[in-house]
Amino acid sequence: MPAQQGWASEEVLHRFLGVRAGRKARYARLLVEALGLGAVPRPLDAVLEI
């Protein structure tokens, strides 16, 4: 997108996920399901253990 040229990948992703209602929840699920069990970040692992 021309308006987003020069943006960092993280900024583009943040904008994409935050534009429409429900996108964060939808894509969060897909991203978590795509993680291998060895790739789960420690904070997420700690939350899931509760």
PLY file of the C-alpha trace (Angstrom):
ply
format ascii 1.0
element vertex 50
property float x
property float y
property float z
element edge 49
property int vertex1
property int vertex2
end_header
0.00 0.00 0.00
1.42 3.40 -0.90
0.35 4.97 2.42
2.26 2.30 4.33
5.52 2.41 2.39
8.43 2.71 4.75
6.49 1.23 7.68
8.07 -1.59 9.66
6.46 -5.00 9.24
5.20 -4.84 12.83
3.43 -1.54 12.13
1.73 -2.90 9.01
0.60 -6.01 10.89
-0.66 -3.92 13.81
-2.65 -1.72 11.43
-4.06 -4.76 9.55
-5.19 -6.50 12.73
-6.65 -3.38 14.31
-8.73 -2.03 11.43
-11.77 -4.34 11.52
-13.68 -5.60 14.52
-12.94 -9.23 15.33
-9.73 -9.48 13.35
-7.49 -9.67 16.41
-9.43 -12.59 17.90
-9.68 -14.40 14.56
-6.02 -14.14 13.67
-4.78 -14.69 17.24
-6.41 -18.11 17.18
-4.88 -18.97 13.81
-1.40 -17.81 14.87
-1.51 -19.77 18.13
-2.69 -22.90 16.35
0.18 -22.56 13.88
2.79 -22.48 16.68
4.66 -25.65 17.43
4.61 -26.68 21.08
8.32 -25.91 21.37
7.80 -22.40 20.02
5.25 -21.21 22.58
6.54 -18.02 24.25
7.05 -18.35 28.02
4.41 -15.73 28.96
1.78 -17.51 26.86
2.82 -20.88 28.27
2.47 -19.50 31.81
-1.04 -18.22 31.09
-2.09 -21.55 29.59
-0.85 -23.45 32.67
-3.28 -21.60 34.96
0 1
1 2
2 3
3 4
4 5
5 6
6 7
7 8
8 9
9 10
10 11
11 12
12 13
13 14
14 15
15 16
16 17
17 18
18 19
19 20
20 21
21 22
22 23
23 24
24 25
25 26
26 27
27 28
28 29
29 30
30 31
31 32
32 33
33 34
34 35
35 36
36 37
37 38
38 39
39 40
40 41
41 42
42 43
43 44
44 45
45 46
46 47
47 48
48 49
